């Protein structure tokens, strides 16, 4: 293989690849505006940043020609150390791909239906469709749809085995270039006006996102991000009532300790009803959102078939197997033997169980360390000069076990997250949806044990209610503060620090140039100038009007996976141990009000634009919430009966321990039945959605917004 990773082809049909263009400058001249800075762009554009190196001209020419052959408009722009390709989908390509994917679009009558190129006039206003030019892409497709369709096309542009070496699976040309190190970044460009409009949706009087703001997000970021913010908004609204009741119960337990068990039991029943109401009403709201966006009814067989045909989920790029002929169509498809899949799943399950056992032992060891430290502080510390003072003994050493516990927690989180990703990769899932479901299941299992093992041990082995309450309070408040600092303060601080360092380096280089011009000692001035130039090059400051380089300097988008995971952790805190820490719901509600704005600001201002993804639900995360909701019934009743030893206050006195425990188990089954009945009554498609779907009436936006 040659230095560019391309095979040289001579003679025959195409001649040498280098014949496509002699220089990148010729490409820029032929492909649009080259060399200058890139201003704001109103249409969906993807930037590809090629690293300049020897023998890269031929590669850029080949990639440009291959992508252009797929119908994508390619604009070449030069930088000192980069060659930038700006990829924009022309309208005919958008129409063709939207028709192929049966994209759900709203027509001129207000109906949302599958897009059809043959019925284009039913989707575009006449004034947007002058006969000489055709309809405008930005009036027919949102920017999220444009990028979605463009990336669908780019994923289909495969490297030719006759020209490219070392091809892995069904990777695209751009993925091949990234893996080989020729491409530094590929990302969609932000639209400043759309970002400003989303940020301006927040106000002091309206800290939550309304339907109009969520629709803006869906049009700009795509379905998956918009569904996350829809769920976060809905969840935060529901937390307001839960937090208010939790605060009242916490005050009642403090003021009326003799009624604490009854108040906690009542709050347990309220927690069960609240959690099932939250999840059931969210399913209804999810149905409403999808109906308003796509006019599809979740759960309806016909609409599910339309959605499945529209999404056309391809194999994961990392999926590998054997190429065989399809038994019906005869086309080549990739399959992986079922017995090998089963063996991989078995290995993954064994590793998960072993890691769960190790995690449990580590968390229990951290609790034993707390006991040892408490005993040492009471017996040994007062006898030693360095540990006798109040600051050392009662402040520093007293908090050491908590620091060790949080340290173990963070280390295990990182190890478990790394192992979960590696195991899910090892399982060789065919589709991205099954991959994400498997990853969520592993992470929730690890989180459920790691985060809650210490609390379960304290509650049901040590039976120390005071220590359980104190641990929940300390850890939740610390995670609240550190989480907000990590997600909000640190990104802003690091971005400002990076910019100030770049400005200082550029100013130092300018000053060194001035001094070098008038220096009496040319050698020393030249050395100082070289150091200043090196510092400026190490911390480049992109021009203010260079949109591409400015956005390339932003942090890569991390997706909403981690955000969902944080919500699951928070939900487990406030439901699994609701009877031990009722005020936790109040703390969570206050946190989420800031989290909503912080996530939006980070997504719009501090990170690159994410690639739009289509979605109908929040996926496997709903099953994680439901599992925790069901488990919370058992944990809260067990805390009352075992940890507090207050079952008699709930079921009445005069019974043996066995009878009290039996009565609590019976109550658990009653609450499980109550949860099932309430969920069955609250779930389902709203009646107005079914009526409008039946009569094909225009969508009633006011009913949803109310």
N, C-alpha and C positions, 0 to 999 in steps of 0.2 A: 504494500500500500504506500502511495506517495504521501508527501507531507501535508497535503490538503485533505486527505481522506477520500479523494475522488479517483476513480479508475480513468485512465487515459484511453480514449477510443479514437482510432485513426481510420481514415478512409471510409468506405461504405456510405451509409445513409446520412450520417450526421457530421462527419469530420471530427475534429478536435473540439472538446468542450471550450477550450480557450478561444475558439473562433466566435463564440457568442458575443464577446466584448473584449476589447483590448485593455481598457482601464475602467476603474470605478467611476471616473469623471465622465466617461462616455455614457455609462449607465444613468448617472444623475442627469445628464443632459437629455437623455431620452425618456426618463421616467418621471419627470416633473421637476419641481423646484429642488435643486440640489445645492448643498454647501451652506446655505444660509440657516438662520435660526428658524425654529418651528413655532408659530404662534398658536393661539387657541383654535381648536377644531370642534365643529358643531356636530360631526357625525361620529359613529362608532369607529374608532381607529385602534389598531394594535401596533405597538412599536417593537421592532426587533433590533437588538443592539449587537452588532458583530464587532468582535475585538480585532483591531488592525494588527496584522502580522504578515510575514512573508508568505507568498503564494496564496493570499486570501482573495485576490481579485477574481480568480477563476471560480472559486467557491461561491462568492457573492453573485457572480453572473449566473451560475447554474441555478442557485436557489431562487433568484429573482425570476428566471425564465420558467422554472417549474411551477412556482406559485402563480405567476402571471398566466400560465397556460390553464390554470383552474378557474380563471375569470376574475381574479383579485387584482385590484389596482395597486401598483407598487410605486412608491415614491422614495427616491434615494437621497439621503442627506449626509453630508460629510462633517466630521468633527476631527480634532487633532488626533485622537486615539481610538475613534469609533467610526464605523460605518452604520448608519441607521436606515433601516427599511421601515417605512410607514405603510401599513397595509390597510386599505379601505375597500369595503365591498360595494361595487357598483349596483345600482338598482336592479338591473336585469338578473344579476346573480342572487340578490336577496329574494326577489320574487320566485325564482326557480327553486331555491332551497326551502323557502317558506312553504311552497306548494308541496315539495317532497316530504317535509316534516309535518304537514297538515297543522301548521302553527295556528293556535287559537287567536283570532283577531275580531275586533268589534267592527261591524259593517256600518253603513250610513244610516240604517234603521235602528241602531242601538243594540242589535243582536250580536252576540259573541258566537262565532262558528269557525269551522276549519277554513283556513285561507285557501283560496283557489286562484291560480293565475288566470284561468278561463273567465272568472267572474271578477276581474280586477276593478271594473267600473263600479261594483257594488261596495268597494272598500275605500275609494278615493273620491274626494269632492272634485267637481268639474274644474273649479279654479285652480286646483292643485295638479291638474292633468292637462296642461296645454299640449296641443297636438304635436308641436314641433319638438318639445323637450321630453314629455312624459311626466308621470307623477314623481314628486320629490320623495327620496328615501326617508328623510327625517319627518315627513308628514304621514308616511305609511307605516313605518316601523319605529319603535322607540330605540334609543341608543343601546339599551340592554339587549333588545332583540337583534339589532344589527351586529353587535359583538358576538352574541350567541350563534347566529347564523354564520358569521365569518369564521369563528373558531371551529365550527362543525366542518366547514370546507377545508380549513387548514389541517384538521386531524385526518382528513381523507387524502391529503397529498403525501404519498408514500415515497421514500427514497428508492430509486431504481437500482436493483442489484447489479446492473451492468455498469453503473457509475459510482456507486457508494459501497464502501467496504464496511464490514463489522456491523450489520444491521441486526437489531435485537427485536424479535417479535414483530408486532404490527405498529411500530413507532412511526411517527410522521417525520417529514424532512426536518422541521424545526426542532423536534425532540432529538433527532440524531445529531444535529448541530450543537445543541446544548450539551448532550452527553460527551461529545468529542471536545468540548471546550471552545468551539469557534463562536458560539453565541453566548453572550453574558447574561442577557435578560430578554424575556418576552412578556409584555404586559399591556393591557388596554389603557388608553389615556383617559384621565379625568376630564370632565367638562365643568369648568369653573362656575358657570351660571347655574347649572343643575345642582352642584354641590352647595352653592350659596342658598338656593331655594330650600333644600332639605334642612340645612342648619337653621334657617330662619323660621322653621316650623315650631321651634321651641320658644317658649317665653316664660316669664315668671308666673303668669296666671295659668299657663297650660304646660306643665312639665312633662306631660305624656303626649304620645303621638296619636293623632286622630286618623280617620280613614283616608283623608286627602294626603296627609304626609306619608302614610304607608303606601298609598298608590304611587306617589312620587318615587319612593324607594324601589317599588317593584318595577317601575319603568326605567329606573337608572341602574340598580344593582341586580335585578332579576328576582326570581321567585324565592330562592332559598334564603337569601339575606332578608327579604321582606317578611317572610314567614317567621324568621327568628325574632325580628323586632315586633311583629304582631303578637307573638306569644309572650315576649318580655313585657309588652305593654299590658296585655290581658292579665298576666300573672301578677304584675305590680298592682294593678287595680284591685285584684282579688285579695292581695296581701293587706290592703288597707283595713278591711273589715276584720281579717284574721289577727292583724297586729293590734287593733283596738281592743278586741276581746282578750287577747293574750296579756295586754297591759293591765286590763281590769282584773283578770284572774291573778296575775302576779301581785297586784296591790292587795287583793283579797286574802291571798295566802299569807302575806306579811302582816296584815291587820287582824286576821282571824285564823291563827294557826290551828285552833281546834277544829276548824272546818276545812283544813287544807286538803285532806283526802277526797272529800266530796267535791270540792272545787276542781281538783285535778281530774277526777273521774268525769265530771261534766265537761271539762275542757277536752278530754280525750274523745268524748262523743262528738263535740263540736269539731275537733280536728278531723275525725272520720268524715263527717258530713261536708266540711269545707273542702277537703281534698277530693272527694268524689264529685262535688259540685264544680270545683275548678276544672278537673280533667274532662268531665262530661260536657260542661258548657264550652270548654275550649274546642272539643270535637265539633260541637254545633257551630261555633264561630269559624272553625277551620272550613267546614262545609260552606258556610256563607261566603267566606273570603274567596274560596276556589270558584264558587258559583258566580260571584261578581266579576272575578278576573277572567275566568275561562268558560263560564256557563256549563260546568260539569258538576254533576252530583256525585260526591264520593259515596261509594257503596252501591251505586246503580251499575248493574252489569254492562249495559250498553255504553254508558259513559266511561266506565273503567276500560272497556275495549278501545274506545276512541283515544283515551289518554295513552294506553300502552302502544297503540299504533303510531301516535304522534311523537312519543319520546324516543323511540328507536334506540334503545340502550345498546351500545357497542361493547365488545369485550374490553376489559381493562388492558392497557398497554403492556402491563407486566405479566398478563396471563400467558401461560405456555402450555403446549400439549402437542398432539399429533394432528396433522392435516388429513382429513378423510372426506369422502364424498357424501353429501347429504342424501339420505335414502329416498327423498321425494324430489327435490329440485336438482340434485346432482352437483350442486356447487360445492367448492372446497370450503370446509369449515374446520375449526380447530376444536378438538375435544381432549379431555383428560380422563384417564380411566377412573371409574368410580372406586375401585378397591384401593388405588393409590391415594385418592382423596380421603377415603376413610382412614387410611394409615396416618396421613398427615394430621387429620383432626384428632386422632387418638394421641399422637405425640404432643400436639398442642395442649390437649386436656391434661395430660400428665404434668407437663411443665407448669401449667397454670395452678394445678393443685399443690405442687411442690412450692411454688413461689408464694401461694397464699399461706401455706404452713410456716414458711420462713418469716413472712411479714407479721403473722400473728405472734410468733415468738419474740420478734424484735419489739413490737408494741408492748407486749407484756413485760419484757425486760425494762423498757423505759419506765413503766409504773413501779417496778421493784426498785429502780434507781431512785425514784422519788421517795420511797419509804426509807431507803438507806440514808439519803441526804437529810431527811427530817430527823431521823434518829441521831445522825452525826451532829446536826446543828444543836440538838437538845443536850447531848452528852459531852461531845468533844470540843465543839467550837468555843464554848465559854471558857475552857481551860487554856486556850492558845491565844497569844497576844495579837497575832495578825487577824484572827477571825472573831475577836471578842466584841468589836465595835458594832453599833446598830446598823451602820451602812453595809458592812460586809456580811454580818450574820443574818439580818432580817430583810435586807433588800437584795443584795447580790446573790448570796447563796440560796436564799428562799426561792428566787426565780430561776436558778440553774436547772432544776428538773423540767420546767416548762420549756426552756430553751432547748434542752436535749430532746424532749418529746417532739417539738416542732421541727427540729433538725432531722430526727428520724423520719418524721412524716414527709418532709420535702424530699429526702433522699429516696425513700421508698416510692414516692410518687414518680420521681424521675426514672428510677429503675423499672418500675412496673409499666410505665408508659412506653419506655423503650422496648421492653420485652413484648408488650401487647402488640406494638406495631410490627416487630420482627416476626412474631408468631402468625399474625394475620397475613403478612406477606408470604410466609412459608406455606400457609394453607392453600395458596394459589386459587383465589376466588375468581370466577369468570367475569362477574359484573361488579361495577362500583358500588351498587346498592347493597349487595350481599357482603361486600368487603366492609362497608361502613357499619352494617348491622353487627357483624362479628367483632369488629373493633370496639363498638359501643358496649357490647355484652361483656367483653373482657375488662374494659376500663371500669364499668359499673361494679363488676364483681370485686376488682381490686379496691376500688374506692369504698365500697360498702364495708369491706373488712378492715382496710387500713385506717379509714377515718373513724370507724365506729367500734373497732375491737377494744380499744382502751376504755371507751365509755361502757360497752357491754360488760367488760371484765369488772369495772368498778361497780356497775349496777347489780350484777347478778352473781358475782363471785365474792367481791368485797362487801357488797350490800351497803355501800356508803353513799347515802343520798346527798349529804352536804358536799362531799368531794365531787360527786357527779355534777351537781349544779355549778360549783365553782369552776370545774374544768370546762364545761360547756360555755360558761360566760367568758372565761379568759380566752379560750381558743377562738371563739366566734368573733369577739371584739378585736382580737389581734389580727385575725385574717381579714376582717372588714377594713381595718386601717392599712395593713400592708398590701392588700389587694388593690385598694383605690390608689395607693402610692405607686404600685407597680404598673397599673394599667393607665393611669391618668397623668400623674405628676412626672414619673420617670420618662415616658416618651416625649413629653413636652420639653423637659429639662435637657434630655439627650439631643433632641433636634436643635434646641437653641444653642447648646454647647458646641455641637458640630458646626453650626453656621458661624458662631463667633470665632471658632478656631480657624475656619477657612478664611474669614475676613481678616483676622490677625495675620495669618500666613501671607495672604495677598498683599496687605499693607507693608509687611516686613520686606517682601520681595521688591515692591516698588521703591521703598526707602533704600534698599541695598543697591538698586540700579542707579539711583541718584548719587549715592555716595561713591559708587564705582566710577562714575563719570568724572568726578572731581578729586579722586583719591590721589595722595602723593605716593602711596605704595601700591602699585598696580597688582602685585601678586596677592597681597592680603585682601585687597578689595575684590579680586576675582574669586578668591576662596569664600569670602563672606557672601558674595552674590550667588555662588554655586549652592551654598547651604540654604539660602533663602529661597532660591528657585526650587530646590528639592522639597523643602517644606510646603511651598505653595502647590507643587505637583501632587504631593501626598494628600493634601486636603483641598481638592479642587472646589471652587465655588462656581456653579453654573450661571450663565448670564440670566438676568431676570426675565427676559423675553424668550428664553429657551425652555419651552414647556416639557420637552422630552427628557432633557437632562435633569431638570428640576424634579420631575416625578420619578426619574430613575434613582434619585438620591433618597427617596422616601423608603420606609421599611416595607418589605414584601408583605402582602396581605396574608394573614394567618387563618382566614376562614372563620366560620361560626362554630366549629367543632368544640374548641376550648370554651367558648361562651356558654354553650349548652351544658358542658361538663360542670362549669361553675354553678349553674342553676340547679343541676342535680345534687351537687354537694350541699348547696344551701337548703334545698327542699328536704334532704335527709336530716339536716340539723333540726329544722323547725317542726318536723312531723314525727320522726322516730323518737325524739326525746321531748315532745311537747309538754308532757306532764311535769318534767323535771326543770324545764326552762321555758315557761310560757312567753316571757318577754322577747324571746328570740325572734318571733314573727314580727314584732315591732321594729327590731333592729334590721331585719331583712327588708322590710318595706322601705325604711329610710335609705338603706343602701341602694336599693334598686332604682329609686328616683334619680340618684346620681349616676348609677350604672347606665341607665338609658341614654342620658346625654353623653356620657364619657365614651360609650361604644360608638355612638353616632359620630362624635367629633373625631375619634381615632380613625374610623373608617373613611371619613371624608377628608380630613386634613393631614393625618399623620402616616397614612399607609397608601400604597398604590391601589388603584381600582381593582377590585376582584373580578374574576371572570364570571359572568352571569351563569347561573345554573337553574334549570327548571326543577320544580318540586311541587308536590300537592299537599304533603303533610310534613311534620317535623321528624318523621321516620321512627327509627328505633328508640329515640329519646322518649317517646310517649310510653313505650313499654317499661322503660326505666322508672319513669314517674309513677306508673301504676304499680309496679313491684314495691316501691318504697311506700306508697300509700297503703297497700295491703299489709306490709310488714309493720307499719306504725301501730296498727291495732294491737298486735301481740306485744310489742315492746312497751307501749304506754301502760297497758293493763298489768304487765309483769313488773314494771317499775312501782306501780301502786301496791301490788300484792307482795312482791318479794323485797324490793329495795326499801320501801317505806314501812313494809309490814303493816299495811293499813287496810287490808281487805275487809276486816270486820267493820270498818267505818262505812264501807260501800254496801256490803251484803247483809249487815246486821250482826250483832254479837251473839254469843251463846252457841257458836259452832266450833268444831274442831278445825285445825289447819287444813286437813284434807278436804273437808266440806267447803271451807272458804276458797281454796284453790279450785275445786270443782265448779263452784259458782262463778268464779272469774273466767274459767275456761268456757263455761256456758255463755257468759256475757260476750266473750270474744266471738263465739259462733253467731250469736245474735247480731253483733255489730257487722260481721262479715256478710250475713244475709241482708242486713239493712243497707250496707254499701252496694251490694249487687242489685237490690231492688231500686235504690235511688239512681244508680247508674243507668239501669234499663229505662227508667222513666224520663231521665233528663237527656239521654243521648238520642241521636236521630236527626234527620234532615228537617229544618224548619218548614212549617206548613206553607209559608209564603213562597219559599223556594220551589217546593213541589208544584204549587199552583201556577207560578210564573213559568216554570219549565213546561207544564202541560199546555198552557194557553199561548206560550211563546210571547208573553207580554214584555214590554221594556222593563229593565231592572229597576227595582224601587230602591234607590240609593238612600233615601231618607230613612227607610225602615231599618237598614243596616246601621246607619250612623246613630240612630236613636238608641 
